Amino acid sequence: MEFISVHDKEFAMVRDAAGAVTFLNLDSLVPYDKDKGRLTKVELKKIEPEVEEPIPDRVVPIEDTRLNLNTAPPEQIAKRLPGVGFATAKKIVELRMSLSGERFANLKQLENIPRVNWEQLIEEDLIFIS
């Protein structure tokens, strides 16, 4: 729309895109803003690549073949330890569950289980506690 002139105190004479002249209330007119409806350039922020956190060193290596007595079920204990049967493996798990925190604190606690050569298992590095 093109503003032509003010007509009275309340109306304005305007011309539309087709060239027709009409009268509109002054309150309905909006001042022209050359940037209205146009896209403006947005400044892109440079994104810094995220610093990769290093892989933590494991207490127990992935390729460790030893048996963790704090997490092993009785079936696994009986299969992996020579000289330990299923009944003895269940006693080991029962002893573990009776301890505070349901975990062995050291390998000396295993000496309460008879008929197992704990010194040999420790010497051969077949078990550990974590």
C-alpha positions as CSV (number, residue, x, y, z in Angstrom):
1,M,0.0,0.0,0.0
2,E,1.1,3.5,-0.7
3,F,0.2,6.4,1.5
4,I,-1.2,9.4,-0.4
5,S,-2.5,11.9,2.1
6,V,-4.3,12.4,5.4
7,H,-8.1,12.9,4.9
8,D,-9.8,14.3,8.0
9,K,-8.4,13.6,11.4
10,E,-9.2,9.9,11.4
11,F,-8.7,8.7,7.8
12,A,-5.9,8.4,5.2
13,M,-6.1,8.1,1.5
14,V,-4.0,5.1,0.2
15,R,-3.4,3.3,-3.0
16,D,-3.2,-0.5,-3.1
17,A,-1.0,-2.6,-5.5
18,A,-3.8,-2.7,-8.1
19,G,-3.9,1.1,-8.2
20,A,-7.3,1.5,-6.5
21,V,-7.5,4.4,-4.1
22,T,-9.2,3.7,-0.8
23,F,-9.7,5.4,2.6
24,L,-8.4,3.6,5.8
25,N,-8.5,4.5,9.5
26,L,-5.2,6.0,10.6
27,D,-5.1,3.5,13.5
28,S,-4.9,0.6,11.1
29,L,-1.8,1.9,9.3
30,V,1.5,0.5,10.3
31,P,4.7,2.4,9.5
32,Y,7.0,0.9,6.9
33,D,9.9,-1.1,8.1
34,K,12.4,-2.0,5.4
35,D,13.8,-5.0,7.3
36,K,10.5,-6.5,8.3
37,G,10.1,-10.0,6.8
38,R,13.6,-10.1,5.5
39,L,16.2,-12.6,6.6
40,T,19.3,-11.2,8.1
41,K,22.7,-12.8,8.0
42,V,23.4,-14.8,11.1
43,E,27.0,-14.9,12.2
44,L,28.0,-18.5,12.8
45,K,29.9,-19.2,16.0
46,K,32.9,-21.4,15.6
47,I,32.3,-24.7,17.4
48,E,35.4,-26.0,19.2
49,P,35.8,-29.8,18.9
50,E,35.0,-31.6,22.1
51,V,38.1,-32.9,23.8
52,E,38.0,-36.6,24.0
53,E,38.3,-38.0,27.5
54,P,41.1,-40.6,27.8
55,I,40.2,-44.2,28.5
56,P,40.9,-44.9,32.1
57,D,43.4,-47.5,33.1
58,R,41.7,-50.6,34.3
59,V,42.5,-52.2,37.6
60,V,41.9,-55.6,36.0
61,P,43.1,-55.9,32.4
62,I,40.5,-57.0,29.8
63,E,42.5,-60.1,28.9
64,D,42.8,-61.2,32.5
65,T,42.0,-64.9,32.9
66,R,42.0,-64.9,36.6
67,L,38.7,-65.5,38.5
68,N,37.3,-62.6,40.6
69,L,35.9,-64.3,43.7
70,N,33.8,-61.3,44.7
71,T,31.7,-61.6,41.5
72,A,31.9,-65.2,40.4
73,P,28.8,-67.5,40.9
74,P,29.4,-71.0,42.4
75,E,29.1,-72.7,39.0
76,Q,32.0,-70.7,37.6
77,I,34.1,-71.2,40.7
78,A,33.7,-75.0,40.5
79,K,34.6,-75.0,36.7
80,R,37.6,-72.7,36.8
81,L,39.4,-73.7,40.0
82,P,41.2,-77.0,40.2
83,G,40.3,-79.0,43.3
84,V,37.2,-77.1,44.0
85,G,33.9,-78.9,43.7
86,F,30.4,-77.4,43.5
87,A,29.7,-77.9,47.2
88,T,32.9,-76.1,48.1
89,A,32.1,-73.3,45.6
90,K,28.7,-72.8,47.2
91,K,30.5,-72.5,50.6
92,I,32.8,-69.8,49.2
93,V,29.8,-67.8,47.9
94,E,28.0,-68.3,51.3
95,L,31.0,-67.0,53.1
96,R,31.2,-64.0,50.7
97,M,27.6,-63.2,51.3
98,S,28.0,-63.4,55.1
99,L,30.8,-60.8,55.1
100,S,30.1,-57.0,55.5
101,G,29.4,-55.5,52.1
102,E,29.1,-59.1,50.7
103,R,32.7,-59.0,49.5
104,F,36.0,-60.4,50.4
105,A,38.4,-57.8,51.7
106,N,41.5,-60.0,51.3
107,L,42.5,-63.5,50.3
108,K,43.3,-64.5,53.9
109,Q,39.5,-64.7,54.5
110,L,39.4,-67.7,52.1
111,E,41.4,-69.8,54.6
112,N,38.1,-70.4,56.5
113,I,37.1,-72.8,53.6
114,P,38.8,-76.2,54.2
115,R,39.9,-78.8,51.7
116,V,41.2,-76.2,49.2
117,N,44.9,-75.5,48.6
118,W,44.5,-71.7,48.6
119,E,48.3,-71.1,48.6
120,Q,48.6,-73.0,45.3
121,L,45.7,-71.1,43.7
122,I,47.3,-67.8,44.8
123,E,50.7,-68.9,43.7
124,E,49.5,-69.9,40.2
125,D,47.6,-66.5,40.1
126,L,44.2,-68.1,39.3
127,I,42.1,-65.9,41.6
128,F,41.9,-62.3,42.7
129,I,39.6,-60.0,44.7
130,S,38.5,-56.6,43.5
